[in-house]
């Protein structure tokens, strides 16, 4: 069955770094655009970064530009989010999403990983 398993979250001090991973299985990973979203307590889920199925195009939310880097390894069926210079407002549950590059109605979500940015 389809699985997206996020890992790498945790507690980090402001200014610190974390690298999130999302391991995919049960579908053809290289056919899917991959995204990271986050949802802070009491707020709506928001898009953080996206990478296309080929790994050639990336897009970032303004809040992530210059600090976060999304990447993927299609041989390992894994997408990453390198987060540097983390801020307290980055505290959220981070989710990965797989969206078929042609069939936008076909998508999957992971269960999320908690990131807490606090002194």
N, C-alpha and C positions, 0 to 999 in steps of 0.2 A: 504494500500500500504506500501511498504518498506520505513522505515525512520530510519536514523541515525542522532541523534541530539547531537552535541557537545556543551558543556558549561564549564564555569570555567576559560576561558581566561581573560586576562586583562593586566594592566600595573603593573609591579613589579620591584623593584630595584635589581641590581646585588647582588647575594647572597641570594635572597629571594626564596620563595616557592609558587607553585601553584598546585592545584589539578584539573585536567581536568576530565570531565565525558562525556561519550557517551551513550545515551539511545537509545536502539534499539526497533523496532516494525515492525510487518508485515512479520516476518520470524522466524524460529525456532532458536533462539539465541544460544542454546547449541550445535548446529550442526556446528557452525562457529568458525574458528580461528579469533582472533581479533588483529588488529594492529593499532598503531599510526604512522602517517607520519607527516612530516612538510615540508613547502616550504617557504623559505625566498625570499625576493624580488630579482628578476633576477637570481634565482637559480632553479635547478630542485627539484622536490619533492623527499624527502629521507625518508627511513625507520628509525624510532626511536626505536620501541619496538614491540614485538609480543608475544601473549599468545595463547596457543592452546585451543581447545574447552572445554577441561576438566579443564583447569586452572592449569595443572600440569607442563607445560614446558613454560619457558619464554626465550626470546632472546632479546639482546639489541645491538644497534649500539655502537661502541667504545665511541662516544661522550656522550652517556647516561649512560654507565656503572658506577655504584657506586653512581649515583646521582638521577636517575629516577627509578621508580618502576611501572610496569604495573600489574594490577590485574583485576579480573572480579567477578561479582555476577550474576550467571545464574538465580537465583530466581528473580532478579530485571532487568534482561536483560540489564545490564549496564557494561561497561568496564571503567576503570579508569587509569589515568596516574598521579602519584605523582611525581612532579618535584621539586627537592631541589637544593640549590646552583646554582641557575640560572645564566647564563652568557649572556652578550649582544648578543653574536652570537646565542643565543637561540631564538631571535626575529624571528617570523615566524607565518604563519597560520598553525595550527595543525589540521590534519584530522584523523578521524578514518575510518578504513576499515574492513569490514566483508568478509571473504573468506570461502566458504564451505570447510569443512575438507577433503572431498573426491573429490568433483567436483571443481577443481581449476578455471574453467572458470566461475563459479558462484560467483560473488562478488558484494559488494555494497560499496559506499563511502558516507560519510557525507559531509556537506557543509563547515565545518571548523570553528575554533575559533581562534581569533587573540591573540597571546601572544607577548607582548612587554617588553623587559628587558632593562631598562634605568634608570639612576640616577634621 
